[in-house]
Amino acid sequence: MEFEANHYMAMGLFASFIVFIFMGYPVAWLMGGLAILFTLLSILLDTYFDTFFGLDWGYTSIVVTRIYAVMSNWVLVALPMFIFMGIMLDRSGIAEDLMTDLAKLFGRMRGGIAISVVFIGVLLAASTGIIGASVVLLAILGIPLMLKNRYSPELACGVVCATGTLGILIPPSIMLVMMGDQIGISVGDLFMGAVFPGLLLGLLYTTYIVSYAWFVPKAAPAPENAEPVTAKILINVLRSTIPPALLIFAVLGSIFFGIATPTEASGVGALGATLLALMRGRLSWAGLNKVVQATSKTTAYIFALFVGATAFSLVLRGLGGDEVIEGVLTSLSFGPQGVVLVVLLSAFILGFFLDWIEITLIILPLLAPVMSSLGVDIIWFTVMFAVCLQTSFITPPVGFALFYMKGVAPKGIAITQVYKGVIPFVVLQMIAVWVVFQWPKIVTWLPEVAYG
């Protein structure tokens, strides 16, 4: 592809974004500010150097119409509802009871407590997409218990960080809601497509824990004097598991069976989580006020990013950024599947430096049309892209799950131990991407069955 002046300007816009991110500027304001700055720069260069970048204030003002279209999209109503559902469930105390009962159930196994953390993490992931809350909760419940039973600190940290990020992939996922909105595809299809890849990750984590505990017994020993499994323990596990399982079934089942849209199902989930907290005696006016405030803050942060990203992507497209990406990808001689692998590798590398929200709002809308033009199944591609972005939570230097966990970890846990602990799980996530790449039916089968 032959680059023109505006293409270099587009690359300069994206490079400036990465540089200023590392300087610590707030992301939402940075994206909006760069959009204004590069529009002004384009106008000045056109005026004084007789260039033509095609940007002026009339073009950039289209962002107002774009933002209105974003804010009036009913799909995005699901975001605050799912956020509320997750925060309310965290306050209900369900995870604490599950941790206690599952630790007794798997207590006689090597790595049994770590397996309990994975089980709880998968259950939390299917009921909340709030990564920070999940990682912190699992760290508070699981890390002290694993260290008390002489687990390797690296294994304990890795299990908590990796499992806590499953909520961003396993539906109902706020990331999939945003992806569906940005590229104009069914959120229900994405939810169904992500079910098996999410469960595959949980299975890979469990297999790794069992294997590692078998070959390195000192890293995950069986607890001493563990009580035998009794009918009472099994009943307690069922009693702790059934309420959240019913809530998950109500939310996802209503979507999968065509009873409700994801937006309507999010309301069901918010109400169900509130009723669970009420039945467990964990709901009060003060507690409800805290949940509403936390939901409002998280939602406001996400929608501020929507505003900034809308302005940024508009200017990036105006400078020909989409043409650059399309030209580079279509000029590759690897074929459609080779191009998909290049894109996934790029997403993985970008995840080391950028948050999933920026990549979703800026990069994904530019890539999706290229994938469609190459004949790539867009649901399959988007779910694989989502798995790659999930990895961004556990890859330094900006892996948020690492810092969430370090912030609540017991004294004596070094950040280097956290980094070492997540390396095997990063490898497992890449294995999951490769499996889904080789067998697309893992993603496409459930949506095809549901919608024919």
C-alpha positions in Angstrom: 0.0 0.0 0.0 1.3 3.5 -0.9 0.9 5.9 2.1 -0.3 9.4 1.6 0.2 12.4 3.9 -3.1 11.9 5.7 -2.2 8.3 6.4 1.0 9.4 8.2 -1.2 11.9 10.2 -3.4 9.0 11.2 -0.4 6.9 12.4 0.8 10.0 14.3 -2.6 10.3 16.0 -2.5 6.7 17.2 1.2 6.9 18.2 0.4 10.1 20.2 -2.4 8.2 22.0 0.0 5.4 23.1 2.7 7.9 24.3 0.3 10.0 26.3 -1.3 6.9 27.9 2.1 6.0 29.3 2.4 9.6 30.6 -0.7 8.9 32.8 -3.3 11.1 31.2 -7.0 10.1 31.7 -8.0 7.9 28.8 -11.4 9.4 28.0 -10.2 13.0 28.0 -7.0 12.0 26.1 -9.0 10.5 23.2 -11.3 13.5 22.9 -8.5 16.0 23.3 -6.3 14.3 20.6 -9.3 14.4 18.3 -9.6 18.1 18.7 -5.9 18.7 18.6 -5.4 16.8 15.3 -8.4 18.5 13.7 -6.8 21.8 14.5 -3.4 20.7 13.3 -5.0 19.5 10.0 -6.7 22.8 9.5 -3.5 24.7 10.2 -1.4 22.6 7.8 -4.1 22.9 5.1 -4.1 26.7 5.6 -0.4 27.5 5.7 1.2 24.6 3.8 -1.3 24.0 1.0 -2.0 20.4 2.0 -5.3 18.6 2.1 -6.1 16.3 5.0 -9.9 16.6 4.6 -10.5 17.5 8.2 -12.3 20.7 9.4 -14.6 21.6 12.3 -17.7 20.8 10.2 -16.5 17.2 9.8 -15.4 16.8 13.4 -18.8 18.2 14.7 -20.4 15.0 13.3 -19.2 13.5 16.6 -22.3 15.0 18.3 -24.6 13.0 16.1 -22.5 9.9 16.6 -22.6 10.3 20.4 -26.3 10.7 20.3 -26.6 7.5 18.4 -24.5 5.7 21.0 -26.4 7.1 24.0 -29.8 6.3 22.4 -28.9 2.7 21.8 -31.1 0.4 24.0 -28.5 -2.4 23.9 -26.3 -0.3 26.2 -29.0 -0.1 28.9 -27.7 -3.6 29.7 -24.4 -2.2 30.9 -25.5 -0.5 34.1 -27.9 -3.4 34.8 -25.2 -6.1 34.6 -22.8 -3.9 36.6 -25.5 -3.5 39.3 -26.1 -7.3 39.2 -22.4 -8.1 39.7 -21.9 -5.6 42.6 -25.0 -6.7 44.4 -24.0 -10.3 44.1 -20.6 -9.5 45.6 -22.4 -8.0 48.6 -24.8 -11.0 49.0 -22.1 -13.2 50.6 -22.7 -16.1 48.2 -19.0 -16.5 47.3 -17.9 -16.7 50.9 -20.2 -19.6 51.6 -19.2 -21.3 48.4 -15.5 -21.0 49.3 -16.0 -22.6 52.7 -18.1 -25.5 51.4 -16.1 -26.2 48.3 -12.8 -26.2 50.3 -14.3 -29.0 52.4 -15.5 -30.9 49.3 -12.2 -30.8 47.5 -10.1 -30.6 50.7 -8.6 -34.1 50.4 -7.3 -33.5 46.9 -3.9 -32.0 45.9 -4.7 -28.6 44.5 -8.3 -28.9 45.8 -8.5 -25.3 47.2 -7.2 -23.9 43.9 -9.9 -26.0 42.0 -12.5 -24.5 44.4 -11.3 -21.0 43.4 -11.7 -21.8 39.7 -15.2 -23.2 40.3 -16.3 -20.1 42.2 -14.6 -17.9 39.6 -16.6 -19.5 36.8 -19.8 -19.1 38.8 -19.0 -15.5 39.5 -18.0 -14.9 35.9 -21.5 -16.0 34.8 -23.1 -13.6 37.2 -20.8 -10.5 37.1 -18.5 -8.9 34.6 -16.8 -6.7 37.2 -13.2 -7.9 37.0 -11.9 -5.8 39.9 -14.5 -7.0 42.3 -14.1 -10.7 41.2 -10.3 -10.6 41.6 -10.4 -8.8 44.9 -13.0 -11.2 46.3 -11.2 -14.3 45.2 -7.9 -13.0 46.5 -9.4 -12.2 49.9 -11.1 -15.6 50.1 -8.6 -17.8 48.4 -5.0 -16.5 48.9 -4.9 -16.7 52.7 -6.5 -20.2 52.7 -4.0 -21.5 50.0 -1.0 -20.0 51.8 -2.2 -21.5 55.1 -2.2 -24.9 53.4 1.4 -24.4 52.1 0.5 -23.7 48.5 3.1 -22.1 46.2 2.5 -18.3 46.3 3.0 -18.2 42.5 0.3 -20.8 41.9 -2.1 -19.1 44.3 -1.6 -15.7 42.7 -1.9 -17.1 39.2 -5.1 -19.0 39.8 -6.8 -15.9 41.4 -5.7 -13.5 38.7 -6.6 -15.7 35.7 -9.9 -17.0 37.2 -11.0 -13.5 38.2 -10.8 -12.3 34.6 -13.2 -14.9 33.3 -16.1 -12.5 33.9 -15.1 -10.3 31.0 -15.7 -13.3 28.6 -18.3 -15.6 30.1 -21.7 -14.1 29.5 -23.4 -12.0 30.6 -20.2 -9.9 29.7 -20.1 -6.1 29.5 -17.2 -6.5 27.0 -19.4 -8.5 24.6 -22.3 -6.0 25.0 -19.9 -3.2 24.0 -18.4 -5.3 21.1 -21.9 -6.0 19.8 -22.8 -2.4 19.9 -19.6 -1.2 18.2 -19.7 -3.5 15.2 -23.5 -3.9 14.9 -24.0 -7.6 15.6 -26.3 -9.5 17.9 -25.2 -9.4 21.5 -27.2 -12.6 22.0 -25.2 -14.3 19.3 -22.0 -13.2 21.0 -23.2 -14.4 24.4 -24.0 -17.9 23.0 -20.7 -18.0 21.1 -18.7 -17.2 24.2 -20.2 -19.9 26.4 -18.0 -22.8 25.4 -14.7 -20.8 25.0 -15.2 -19.5 28.6 -15.9 -23.0 29.9 -12.9 -24.3 28.0 -10.7 -21.8 29.8 -12.1 -23.0 33.2 -11.4 -26.6 32.1 -7.8 -25.7 31.0 -7.2 -24.0 34.4 -8.5 -27.0 36.3 -6.4 -29.5 34.2 -3.3 -27.4 34.8 -3.8 -27.2 38.5 -4.4 -31.0 38.8 -1.4 -31.8 36.6 0.9 -29.3 38.4 -0.1 -30.6 41.8 0.6 -34.1 40.7 4.0 -33.4 39.3 5.0 -30.8 42.0 3.2 -32.0 45.2 4.9 -29.3 47.3 3.2 -26.6 45.2 -0.3 -27.6 46.1 -0.4 -30.3 48.8 -3.5 -31.9 50.2 -4.5 -30.2 53.5 -3.5 -32.1 56.7 -6.3 -33.5 58.8 -9.0 -32.7 56.1 -12.4 -33.8 57.2 -14.0 -36.6 55.1 -16.7 -35.7 52.6 -20.1 -36.3 54.1 -23.7 -35.9 53.0 -23.9 -32.7 55.0 -21.0 -31.2 53.0 -22.6 -32.1 49.7 -25.9 -30.6 50.8 -24.2 -27.4 51.9 -22.5 -27.2 48.5 -25.8 -27.6 46.7 -27.4 -25.1 49.0 -24.7 -22.5 48.2 -24.6 -23.3 44.4 -28.3 -23.5 43.5 -29.3 -19.8 44.1 -26.6 -18.2 41.8 -27.1 -21.0 39.3 -30.8 -20.3 39.1 -30.0 -16.6 38.6 -27.6 -17.4 35.8 -30.2 -19.7 34.2 -32.8 -16.9 34.5 -30.6 -14.4 32.8 -28.9 -16.5 30.1 -31.8 -18.9 29.6 -34.2 -16.1 28.9 -31.8 -14.9 26.2 -30.9 -18.3 24.7 -34.6 -19.4 24.5 -35.7 -16.1 22.9 -37.8 -15.0 25.8 -35.9 -11.8 26.4 -33.4 -9.6 24.8 -30.0 -9.1 26.5 -31.3 -5.6 27.7 -34.4 -7.1 29.2 -32.5 -10.0 30.7 -30.1 -7.6 32.4 -33.1 -6.2 34.3 -34.0 -9.7 35.4 -30.5 -10.2 36.6 -30.4 -6.9 38.6 -33.7 -7.8 40.3 -32.6 -11.4 40.9 -29.4 -10.3 42.6 -31.2 -7.9 44.8 -33.7 -10.6 45.9 -30.8 -13.0 46.6 -29.2 -10.3 48.8 -32.5 -9.7 50.5 -33.2 -13.4 51.2 -29.7 -13.7 52.7 -30.2 -10.7 55.0 -27.4 -8.8 53.3 -29.6 -5.9 51.9 -30.1 -2.6 53.6 -30.8 0.9 52.5 -27.1 1.9 53.2 -25.9 -1.2 51.3 -28.3 -0.4 48.4 -27.0 3.1 48.3 -23.4 1.9 48.1 -24.3 -0.5 45.3 -26.1 2.3 43.3 -23.2 4.7 43.8 -20.6 2.1 42.7 -22.8 1.2 39.6 -23.1 4.9 38.7 -19.3 5.5 38.9 -18.4 2.5 36.8 -21.1 3.3 34.2 -20.0 6.9 34.1 -16.4 5.8 33.5 -17.4 3.5 30.6 -19.7 6.1 28.9 -17.0 8.8 29.2 -14.8 6.4 27.3 -17.6 6.1 24.7 -17.6 9.8 24.2 -13.8 10.1 23.9 -13.5 7.1 21.7 -16.3 8.2 19.4 -14.4 11.5 18.7 -11.1 9.8 18.4 -12.3 7.1 15.9 -14.1 9.7 13.8 -11.0 11.7 13.3 -8.9 8.6 12.8 -11.3 7.5 10.0 -11.2 11.0 8.6 -7.5 10.8 8.3 -7.7 7.5 6.5 -6.8 5.3 9.5 -9.3 2.6 8.4 -7.7 2.7 4.9 -4.3 2.1 6.4 -5.5 -0.9 8.4 -7.4 -2.4 5.5 -4.6 -1.8 3.1 -2.0 -3.5 5.3 -4.2 -6.5 6.1 -5.4 -7.1 2.6 -1.9 -6.8 1.2 -0.7 -9.8 3.4 -0.2 -13.0 1.4 -1.4 -15.3 4.2 -5.0 -15.8 3.1 -8.0 -15.0 5.4 -6.9 -17.4 8.2 -3.4 -16.0 8.2 -4.8 -12.5 8.4 -6.9 -13.5 11.4 -3.9 -14.9 13.1 -1.9 -11.7 12.5 -4.8 -9.6 13.9 -5.1 -11.8 17.0 -1.4 -11.6 17.6 -1.6 -7.8 17.3 -4.5 -7.7 19.7 -2.5 -9.8 22.2 0.5 -7.5 21.9 -1.6 -4.3 22.2 -3.1 -5.8 25.4 0.3 -5.4 27.1 0.0 -1.6 26.7 -3.7 -0.7 26.3 -6.9 -1.6 28.2 -9.5 -3.8 26.5 -12.0 -0.8 26.4 -9.7 1.3 24.2 -9.0 -1.6 21.9 -12.7 -2.5 21.7 -13.8 1.1 21.0 -11.0 2.1 18.6 -9.4 -1.0 17.0 -12.3 -3.5 16.7 -14.6 -1.2 14.6 -11.8 -0.8 12.1 -11.0 -4.5 11.9 -14.6 -5.9 11.7 -15.3 -4.6 8.1 -12.0 -6.1 6.9 -12.8 -9.5 8.4 -16.3 -9.4 6.7 -14.8 -8.5 3.4 -12.4 -11.5 3.7 -15.4 -13.8 4.3 -14.5 -14.5 8.0 -17.4 -15.4 10.3 -17.7 -12.2 12.4 -19.1 -14.0 15.5 -16.2 -16.5 15.5 -13.6 -13.7 15.0 -15.1 -11.4 17.7 -15.2 -14.2 20.3 -11.5 -15.0 19.6 -10.7 -11.3 19.8 -12.4 -11.2 23.1 -10.3 -14.1 24.5 -7.2 -12.2 23.4 -8.4 -9.1 25.1 -9.1 -11.0 28.3 -5.4 -11.8 28.4 -4.7 -8.1 28.7 -5.9 -8.2 32.3 -3.0 -10.5 33.3 -0.1 -9.3 31.1 2.2 -6.6 32.5 2.8 -3.7 32.6 -0.9 -2.6 32.6 -2.6 -5.9 33.6 -5.2 -4.6 36.0 -5.9 -8.0 37.6 -2.3 -8.1 38.7 -2.6 -4.9 40.6 -6.0 -5.6 42.0 -4.7 -8.8 43.5 -1.4 -7.2 44.8 -3.5 -4.5 46.5 -5.3 -7.0 48.8 -2.7 -9.8 48.9 -1.3 -10.8 52.3 2.1 -9.3 53.3 5.0 -11.1 51.9 3.6 -11.5 48.4 5.9 -9.7 45.9 4.8 -8.4 42.5 7.4 -10.7 40.9 5.6 -13.7 42.4 2.4 -12.4 40.9 4.1 -12.0 37.4 5.6 -15.5 37.6 2.3 -17.0 38.7 0.3 -15.7 35.7 2.7 -16.8 33.0 1.3 -20.4 32.7 -2.2 -19.0 32.5 -1.3 -16.6 29.7 0.0 -19.7 27.9 -3.3 -21.5 28.6 -5.3 -18.6 27.2 -3.3 -18.7 24.0 -3.9 -22.5 23.8 -7.7 -21.7 24.1 -7.4 -19.2 21.2 -5.7 -21.8 19.1 -8.3 -24.5 19.9 -11.1 -22.1 19.0 -9.2 -21.1 15.8 -8.8 -24.7 14.8 -12.4 -25.7 15.6 -14.7 -22.7 14.9 -17.8 -24.8 15.8 -16.9 -24.3 19.4 -18.1 -20.7 18.9 -20.6 -21.0 16.1 -22.5 -24.2 17.1 -24.7 -22.7 19.8 -25.8 -19.6 17.9 -26.6 -21.9 14.9 -28.7 -24.2 17.0 -30.6 -21.3 18.7 -31.3 -19.4 15.5 -31.1 -22.0 12.8 
